[in-house]
Amino acid sequence: MLIDVAISGDRNVIKKAAEKILKYKDLTIEIQRMWNVKTEVIPVIIGATGTISKSFRKYVSNIPGKHEVCSDKKNYIDICFYERKIH
């Protein structure tokens, strides 16, 4: 799993996510070939004023662990990750 986090201009959120996936395509193929593991790129792109793409929640849901995406009335995004307790 390759996670790339970026803050972008609001108009470029969707474009930036596509760029991130293409940027790491060769690396993803190489990791799969070398270690024989499933690898995917997860672009976490947030606009300067909190704008997110329609696929943002889908990408974030692919990140392991307990987390949630919350947005308030001001259009700001909070991503909350909780540590897993291993007993």
BAKOL-239126 format. One record per atom (N, C-alpha, C, O): residue in three letters; atom name; x negated, y, z. Coordinates in Angstrom, 3 decimals, decimal comma, padded with zeros to 6 digits. Last residue first. Layout:
<atoms>
 residuo atomo       c1       c2       c3
     ala    CA        X        Y        Z
...
</atoms>
This chain:
<atoms>
 residuo atomo       c1       c2       c3
     his     N  003,712 -006,868  022,012
     his    CA  003,613 -007,527  023,307
     his     C  002,860 -008,814  023,184
     his     O  002,672 -009,517  024,177
     ile     N  003,404 -003,824  020,496
     ile    CA  003,141 -005,253  020,311
     ile     C  002,920 -005,875  021,674
     ile     O  002,031 -005,451  022,414
     lys     N  005,366 -001,303  019,462
     lys    CA  004,761 -001,874  020,653
     lys     C  004,625 -003,373  020,440
     lys     O  005,607 -004,085  020,231
     arg     N  004,805  000,966  016,915
     arg    CA  005,359 -000,326  017,297
     arg     C  004,624 -000,795  018,524
     arg     O  003,400 -000,692  018,609
     glu     N  005,459  004,426  017,018
     glu    CA  004,504  003,329  017,125
     glu     C  005,258  002,053  017,498
     glu     O  006,208  002,069  018,280
     tyr     N  007,396  006,126  014,631
     tyr    CA  007,269  005,616  015,991
     tyr     C  006,284  004,468  015,995
     tyr     O  006,276  003,637  015,087
     phe     N  007,646  009,062  012,804
     phe    CA  007,149  007,691  012,847
     phe     C  006,964  007,304  014,302
     phe     O  006,435  008,076  015,100
     cys     N  009,647  011,260  011,183
     cys    CA  009,286  010,793  012,509
     cys     C  008,866  009,337  012,425
     cys     O  009,651  008,480  012,018
     ile     N  009,577  014,056  009,338
     ile    CA  009,416  012,604  009,215
     ile     C  008,884  012,126  010,547
     ile     O  007,808  012,533  010,985
     asp     N  011,623  016,662  008,526
     asp    CA  010,864  016,055  009,610
     asp     C  010,761  014,570  009,321
     asp     O  011,772  013,908  009,084
     ile     N  012,045  019,434  006,451
     ile    CA  012,044  017,982  006,581
     ile     C  011,148  017,585  007,735
     ile     O  010,047  018,112  007,895
     tyr     N  014,322  022,126  006,149
     tyr    CA  012,986  021,634  006,477
     tyr     C  013,085  020,147  006,757
     tyr     O  014,107  019,667  007,248
     asn     N  016,762  023,321  005,736
     asn    CA  016,167  022,591  004,623
     asn     C  014,713  022,206  004,883
     asn     O  013,954  021,983  003,940
     lys     N  018,075  024,300  007,895
     lys    CA  017,183  025,231  007,213
     lys     C  016,432  024,569  006,053
     lys     O  015,556  025,192  005,452
     lys     N  019,440  022,214  009,072
     lys    CA  020,205  023,148  008,247
     lys     C  019,316  024,098  007,448
     lys     O  019,750  024,644  006,433
     asp     N  017,110  019,395  008,791
     asp    CA  018,013  020,289  009,517
     asp     C  018,661  021,277  008,550
     asp     O  018,453  021,186  007,340
     ser     N  016,628  015,970  008,209
     ser    CA  016,529  017,341  007,701
     ser     C  017,527  018,202  008,467
     ser     O  018,647  017,777  008,750
     cys     N  014,694  013,118  008,804
     cys    CA  015,734  014,010  009,309
     cys     C  015,557  015,377  008,663
     cys     O  014,437  015,882  008,584
     val     N  013,997  009,822  008,420
     val    CA  013,833  011,108  007,767
     val     C  015,004  011,977  008,199
     val     O  016,163  011,622  007,989
     glu     N  012,288  007,491  010,562
     glu    CA  013,504  008,072  010,007
     glu     C  013,171  009,401  009,367
     glu     O  012,180  010,038  009,723
     his     N  010,867  004,305  011,435
     his    CA  010,800  005,725  011,148
     his     C  012,138  006,198  010,598
     his     O  012,997  005,400  010,223
     lys     N  008,906  001,612  012,234
     lys    CA  010,188  002,241  012,512
     lys     C  010,031  003,742  012,293
     lys     O  009,164  004,375  012,896
     gly     N  007,077 -000,053  009,592
     gly    CA  007,236  000,565  010,904
     gly     C  008,605  001,199  011,041
     gly     O  009,360  001,303  010,074
     pro     N  005,907  000,578  006,227
     pro    CA  006,228 -000,291  007,368
     pro     C  006,321  000,494  008,678
     pro     O  005,721  001,557  008,835
     ile     N  007,516  002,293  003,676
     ile    CA  006,404  002,360  004,620
     ile     C  006,769  001,522  005,837
     ile     O  007,830  001,728  006,426
     asn     N  009,841  002,318  002,243
     asn    CA  008,884  001,254  001,932
     asn     C  007,677  001,256  002,870
     asn     O  006,891  000,309  002,857
     ser     N  011,124  004,635  002,933
     ser    CA  011,637  003,395  003,521
     ser     C  010,715  002,203  003,236
     ser     O  010,802  001,184  003,920
     val     N  009,843  006,489  001,322
     val    CA  009,523  006,477  002,753
     val     C  010,007  005,184  003,403
     val     O  009,367  004,685  004,329
     tyr     N  011,083  005,901 -001,172
     tyr    CA  009,642  005,743 -000,991
     tyr     C  009,283  005,629  000,485
     tyr     O  008,498  004,759  000,861
     lys     N  013,754  006,536 -000,557
     lys    CA  013,405  005,188 -001,010
     lys     C  011,913  004,931 -000,801
     lys     O  011,524  003,871 -000,312
     arg     N  013,556  009,264  000,026
     arg    CA  013,962  008,329  001,097
     arg     C  013,624  006,879  000,723
     arg     O  013,249  006,086  001,588
     phe     N  012,813  010,244 -002,581
     phe    CA  011,969  010,417 -001,395
     phe     C  012,297  009,398 -000,303
     phe     O  011,398  008,745  000,227
     ser     N  014,370  010,321 -004,835
     ser    CA  013,743  009,040 -004,509
     ser     C  012,880  009,096 -003,247
     ser     O  012,272  008,091 -002,879
     lys     N  015,109  012,939 -005,095
     lys    CA  016,153  011,967 -004,783
     lys     C  015,566  010,623 -004,364
     lys     O  016,198  009,873 -003,620
     ser     N  012,595  014,970 -003,426
     ser    CA  013,225  014,359 -004,602
     ser     C  014,297  013,371 -004,152
     ser     O  014,378  013,017 -002,976
     ile     N  012,908  017,905 -001,335
     ile    CA  012,470  016,531 -001,576
     ile     C  013,176  015,999 -002,816
     ile     O  014,224  016,510 -003,212
     thr     N  011,910  020,985  000,078
     thr    CA  012,606  020,278 -000,991
     thr     C  012,029  018,873 -001,144
     thr     O  010,815  018,680 -001,089
     gly     N  010,557  022,584  001,860
     gly    CA  011,234  021,397  002,365
     gly     C  012,014  020,622  001,329
     gly     O  012,721  019,677  001,680
     thr     N  009,191  024,575  000,642
     thr    CA  010,286  024,985  001,522
     thr     C  011,099  023,799  002,024
     thr     O  012,198  023,973  002,552
     ala     N  007,316  023,129 -000,832
     ala    CA  006,847  024,134  000,115
     ala     C  007,943  024,601  001,083
     ala     O  007,648  024,979  002,217
     gly     N  008,340  019,646 -000,989
     gly    CA  008,204  020,993 -001,526
     gly     C  007,832  021,985 -000,432
     gly     O  008,014  021,709  000,753
     ile     N  006,583  016,673 -000,551
     ile    CA  007,546  017,602  000,039
     ile     C  007,280  018,974 -000,552
     ile     O  006,134  019,418 -000,613
     ile     N  006,003  013,359 -001,275
     ile    CA  005,844  014,722 -001,762
     ile     C  006,961  015,579 -001,183
     ile     O  008,140  015,250 -001,312
     val     N  004,534  010,572 -001,092
     val    CA  005,356  011,311 -000,131
     val     C  005,124  012,786 -000,447
     val     O  004,173  013,393  000,046
     pro     N  004,322  007,768 -003,084
     pro    CA  004,100  009,206 -003,048
     pro     C  005,068  009,871 -002,068
     pro     O  006,285  009,741 -002,207
     ile     N  002,904  004,832 -002,830
     ile    CA  004,046  005,495 -002,213
     ile     C  003,740  006,990 -002,160
     ile     O  002,987  007,438 -001,296
     val     N  002,063  002,175 -004,889
     val    CA  001,774  003,563 -004,546
     val     C  003,045  004,174 -003,977
     val     O  004,123  004,054 -004,559
     glu     N  001,370 -001,206 -003,945
     glu    CA  002,209 -000,193 -004,563
     glu     C  001,796  001,188 -004,074
     glu     O  001,249  001,339 -002,982
     thr     N  000,352 -004,569 -004,294
     thr    CA  000,002 -003,195 -003,939
     thr     C  000,955 -002,244 -004,646
     thr     O  001,305 -002,453 -005,808
     lys     N -000,102 -007,834 -003,249
     lys    CA  000,834 -006,896 -003,873
     lys     C  000,501 -005,491 -003,372
     lys     O  000,386 -005,262 -002,168
     val     N -003,320 -009,292 -003,717
     val    CA -002,246 -008,817 -002,844
     val     C -001,354 -007,862 -003,629
     val     O -001,802 -007,178 -004,548
     asn     N -005,867 -010,130 -004,664
     asn    CA -004,671 -010,926 -004,884
     asn     C -003,552 -010,581 -003,895
     asn     O -002,923 -011,467 -003,316
     trp     N -008,146 -008,637 -004,644
     trp    CA -007,739 -009,264 -003,385
     trp     C -006,462 -010,087 -003,488
     trp     O -006,024 -010,678 -002,501
     met     N -008,577 -007,871 -007,366
     met    CA -009,685 -008,242 -006,486
     met     C -009,240 -009,062 -005,280
     met     O -009,872 -010,059 -004,931
     arg     N -006,022 -007,308 -008,463
     arg    CA -006,904 -008,274 -009,112
     arg     C -007,986 -008,776 -008,142
     arg     O -008,276 -009,971 -008,104
     gln     N -005,027 -005,350 -006,751
     gln    CA -004,279 -006,594 -006,948
     gln     C -005,163 -007,678 -007,536
     gln     O -005,062 -008,842 -007,148
     ile     N -007,002 -003,391 -007,124
     ile    CA -006,800 -003,993 -005,793
     ile     C -006,056 -005,317 -005,918
     ile     O -006,414 -006,297 -005,265
     glu     N -006,570 -002,796 -009,876
     glu    CA -007,850 -003,319 -009,415
     glu     C -007,736 -003,992 -008,040
     glu     O -008,319 -005,055 -007,825
     ile     N -003,979 -001,741 -009,842
     ile    CA -004,270 -002,952 -010,617
     ile     C -005,560 -003,597 -010,131
     ile     O -005,629 -004,818 -009,989
     thr     N -004,446  000,528 -008,237
     thr    CA -003,478 -000,488 -007,830
     thr     C -003,747 -001,814 -008,543
     thr     O -003,743 -002,876 -007,921
     leu     N -006,225  001,953 -009,845
     leu    CA -006,665  001,465 -008,546
     leu     C -005,749  000,362 -008,038
     leu     O -006,217 -000,626 -007,473
     asp     N -004,538  002,584 -012,013
     asp    CA -005,719  001,748 -012,219
     asp     C -006,224  001,157 -010,908
     asp     O -006,610 -000,011 -010,862
     lys     N -002,594  004,219 -010,659
     lys    CA -002,216  003,001 -011,372
     lys     C -003,401  002,057 -011,549
     lys     O -003,289  000,863 -011,270
     tyr     N -002,950  006,659 -009,448
     tyr    CA -003,444  005,491 -008,743
     tyr     C -003,115  004,169 -009,439
     tyr     O -003,336  003,103 -008,863
     lys     N -001,763  008,461 -011,255
     lys    CA -003,147  008,675 -010,805
     lys     C -003,744  007,404 -010,206
     lys     O -004,917  007,105 -010,432
     leu     N  000,902  007,665 -011,440
     leu    CA  000,004  007,452 -012,569
     leu     C -001,464  007,553 -012,165
     leu     O -002,306  006,815 -012,676
     ile     N  001,784  008,506 -008,896
     ile    CA  001,919  007,102 -009,285
     ile     C  000,968  006,791 -010,439
     ile     O  000,295  005,761 -010,419
     lys     N  001,255  011,258 -009,034
     lys    CA  000,587  010,437 -008,020
     lys     C  000,642  008,956 -008,391
     lys     O -000,341  008,235 -008,220
     glu     N  002,978  012,101 -011,089
     glu    CA  001,529  012,234 -011,249
     glu     C  000,781  011,333 -010,272
     glu     O -000,216  010,712 -010,640
     ala     N  005,457  011,681 -009,878
     ala    CA  005,095  010,888 -011,062
     ala     C  003,586  010,941 -011,302
     ala     O  002,984  009,935 -011,676
     ala     N  005,266  013,646 -007,878
     ala    CA  005,414  012,235 -007,504
     ala     C  005,019  011,330 -008,673
     ala     O  004,328  010,330 -008,481
     lys     N  005,161  015,963 -009,458
     lys    CA  004,014  015,601 -008,626
     lys     C  004,085  014,136 -008,198
     lys     O  003,059  013,457 -008,163
     lys     N  007,746  016,031 -010,578
     lys    CA  006,570  015,912 -011,441
     lys     C  005,356  015,438 -010,649
     lys     O  004,600  014,593 -011,129
     ile     N  009,258  016,454 -008,282
     ile    CA  009,452  015,229 -009,062
     ile     C  008,238  014,977 -009,956
     ile     O  007,764  013,847 -010,073
     val     N  008,190  019,005 -007,428
     val    CA  008,246  017,837 -006,541
     val     C  008,353  016,537 -007,334
     val     O  007,597  015,603 -007,071
     asn     N  008,010  021,522 -008,611
     asn    CA  007,131  020,458 -009,095
     asn     C  007,211  019,168 -008,297
     asn     O  006,358  018,298 -008,478
     arg     N  009,507  023,461 -007,425
     arg    CA  009,866  023,078 -008,792
     arg     C  009,084  021,871 -009,292
     arg     O  009,459  021,263 -010,295
     asp     N  008,241  023,893 -004,944
     asp    CA  009,558  023,263 -005,007
     asp     C  009,934  022,773 -006,400
     asp     O  010,620  021,759 -006,529
     gly     N  004,803  022,927 -004,858
     gly    CA  005,819  023,937 -005,121
     gly     C  007,155  023,243 -005,322
     gly     O  007,198  022,118 -005,819
     ser     N  003,911  020,462 -002,342
     ser    CA  003,914  021,007 -003,693
     ser     C  004,890  022,183 -003,772
     ser     O  005,695  022,400 -002,867
     ile     N  001,952  018,454 -000,401
     ile    CA  002,912  019,559 -000,355
     ile     C  002,795  020,262 -001,701
     ile     O  001,698  020,612 -002,136
     ala     N  001,546  014,905 -000,141
     ala    CA  001,213  016,206 -000,720
     ala     C  002,346  017,204 -000,473
     ala     O  003,516  016,841 -000,355
     val     N  000,162  011,732  000,397
     val    CA  001,034  012,781  000,922
     val     C  000,592  014,112  000,327
     val     O -000,601  014,413  000,294
     asp     N  000,135  008,501 -000,586
     asp    CA -000,433  009,803 -000,910
     asp     C  000,575  010,862 -000,494
     asp     O  001,706  010,880 -000,980
     ile     N -000,642  005,261  000,223
     ile    CA  000,263  006,358  000,545
     ile     C -000,459  007,663  000,256
     ile     O -001,541  007,908  000,790
     leu     N -000,707  002,086 -000,961
     leu    CA -001,428  003,339 -001,049
     leu     C -000,430  004,464 -000,820
     leu     O  000,526  004,610 -001,582
     met     N -000,845 -001,159  000,000
     met    CA  000,000  000,000  000,000
     met     C -000,896  001,228  000,000
     met     O -001,748  001,380  000,875
</atoms>
